Amino acid sequence: MKTRLTELLGIKYPIIQGGMAWVSEANLTSAVSNAGGAGIIASGGRDVEWVRNEIRKTKKLTDKPFGVNIVLLDKDKDEKIAMLCEEKVDFVALGAGNPVPYFQKLKDAGIKVIPVVPSLKLAKRVEESGADALVIEGMEAGGHIGTLTTMALLTNVIPDIKIPVIAAGGIADGRGMAAALLMGAQGVQIGSRFLLASECMLHPKAKEMIIQAVDTDSVVTGYSRGHGVRGLRNVFTDKYLELERSGAPEEELNNLATGTARLGLVDGDVENGLVHVGQSLVPLKEIKSVAEIIDELIGVAQETLRNAGNLGRG
Ligand SMILES: Cc1cc2nc3c(=O)[nH]c(=O)nc-3n(C[C@H](O)[C@H](O)[C@H](O)COP(=O)(O)O)c2cc1C
């Protein structure tokens, strides 16, 4: 399946595995790249040497393109970016802050830059500043989110942007992928679906909680404070949301949330930690290999696109 994104990155299918803090490391990343998409190592919350090691491990596991995600809120982002320029990955996905000051350094090192943006204004700004492609991420996504939905972003952003646009948030099957491509996206970024990959290190209890979840089970904490995080409803989110509604001070909320990603995703405390996952939960029912997930996504996307041709003739 050829698009401007597959051409830009030199990949077979227009599927990027979104960087996922605490869970996307060398095994998941290389499995996605080997299966024809592009994997991303998440650097958020990790130290520089951990990320360097994962890059080196990934290079041993695949000769295909892969990327690294930088969370611009991280205090050591400058050191991480300097390290990426030494290690030379194919592309860097930047989110949660202003990515523009880092473009030149990365591009000078031969690294493509693909920022994640939540609005048309930021999409225009990163395009003007030389981004190679951009990800629009809707609030259906798991993890830290903006306010617009994926459908609204696809509608608002694509007509005004010339570089390849990658759609993220709520895309968990081939029909969603086909819809994004029909809207003009050149690729999709998927996170939640890959949480159930056999190559994903997410704790088995968190995988099971996702399998058991129904469509309305994800909630957003921190929305009223401008930093929403989507995950599965549990003891922690009930407590947090009650405090948030009662107008609790920022510090109290921050203390409650600190460390919950690692607790839920890595340690498997799925009640007191947070299992970050998006809204498209119903297709997330089975643990499969990355290759099976990608084959299924592509097979259904191609079938949906073929059938869409019939609609056009009616
Ligand atoms: C467990 C988890 C952790 C995530 N961590 C990050 C992160 O560290 N940096 C980032 O830019 N996006 C992060 N995301 C967002 C994903 O990269 C991706 O854009 C999103 O999952 C797409 O929506 P979906 O979950 O509906 O597929 C995370 C998502 C999940 C589910």
Ligand as a Chemical Component Dictionary entry (heavy atoms), coordinates in Angstrom:
data_LIG
# 
_chem_comp.id                   LIG 
_chem_comp.type                 NON-POLYMER 
_chem_comp.pdbx_formal_charge   0 
_chem_comp.three_letter_code    LIG 
# 
loop_
_chem_comp_atom.comp_id 
_chem_comp_atom.atom_id 
_chem_comp_atom.alt_atom_id 
_chem_comp_atom.type_symbol 
_chem_comp_atom.charge 
_chem_comp_atom.model_Cartn_x 
_chem_comp_atom.model_Cartn_y 
_chem_comp_atom.model_Cartn_z 
_chem_comp_atom.pdbx_ordinal 
LIG C1  C1  C 0 0.011  3.370  26.894 1  
LIG C2  C2  C 0 0.160  4.592  26.045 2  
LIG C3  C3  C 0 1.247  5.433  26.239 3  
LIG C4  C4  C 0 1.455  6.542  25.398 4  
LIG N1  N1  N 0 2.581  7.299  25.566 5  
LIG C5  C5  C 0 2.853  8.302  24.690 6  
LIG C6  C6  C 0 4.082  9.013  24.766 7  
LIG O1  O1  O 0 4.932  8.732  25.616 8  
LIG N2  N2  N 0 4.292  10.005 23.866 9  
LIG C7  C7  C 0 3.376  10.330 22.890 10 
LIG O2  O2  O 0 3.616  11.241 22.080 11 
LIG N3  N3  N 0 2.203  9.665  22.786 12 
LIG C8  C8  C 0 1.934  8.642  23.653 13 
LIG N4  N4  N 0 0.777  7.907  23.510 14 
LIG C9  C9  C 0 -0.101 8.169  22.334 15 
LIG C10 C10 C 0 0.261  7.213  21.151 16 
LIG O3  O3  O 0 1.533  7.481  20.642 17 
LIG C11 C11 C 0 -0.753 7.300  19.995 18 
LIG O4  O4  O 0 -0.762 8.561  19.390 19 
LIG C12 C12 C 0 -2.168 6.966  20.463 20 
LIG O5  O5  O 0 -2.150 5.793  21.244 21 
LIG C13 C13 C 0 -3.102 6.780  19.269 22 
LIG O6  O6  O 0 -4.434 6.552  19.663 23 
LIG P1  P1  P 0 -5.022 5.081  20.018 24 
LIG O7  O7  O 0 -4.527 4.786  21.391 25 
LIG O8  O8  O 0 -6.486 5.263  19.962 26 
LIG O9  O9  O 0 -4.480 4.136  18.988 27 
LIG C14 C14 C 0 0.526  6.833  24.366 28 
LIG C15 C15 C 0 -0.602 6.002  24.205 29 
LIG C16 C16 C 0 -0.797 4.895  25.023 30 
LIG C17 C17 C 0 -1.989 4.014  24.780 31 
# 
loop_
_chem_comp_bond.comp_id 
_chem_comp_bond.atom_id_1 
_chem_comp_bond.atom_id_2 
_chem_comp_bond.value_order 
_chem_comp_bond.pdbx_ordinal 
LIG C1  C2  SING 1  
LIG C2  C3  SING 2  
LIG C2  C16 DOUB 3  
LIG C3  C4  DOUB 4  
LIG C4  N1  SING 5  
LIG C4  C14 SING 6  
LIG N1  C5  DOUB 7  
LIG C5  C6  SING 8  
LIG C5  C8  SING 9  
LIG C6  O1  DOUB 10 
LIG C6  N2  SING 11 
LIG N2  C7  SING 12 
LIG C7  O2  DOUB 13 
LIG C7  N3  SING 14 
LIG N3  C8  DOUB 15 
LIG C8  N4  SING 16 
LIG N4  C9  SING 17 
LIG N4  C14 SING 18 
LIG C9  C10 SING 19 
LIG C10 O3  SING 20 
LIG C10 C11 SING 21 
LIG C11 O4  SING 22 
LIG C11 C12 SING 23 
LIG C12 O5  SING 24 
LIG C12 C13 SING 25 
LIG C13 O6  SING 26 
LIG O6  P1  SING 27 
LIG P1  O7  DOUB 28 
LIG P1  O8  SING 29 
LIG P1  O9  SING 30 
LIG C14 C15 DOUB 31 
LIG C15 C16 SING 32 
LIG C16 C17 SING 33 
# 
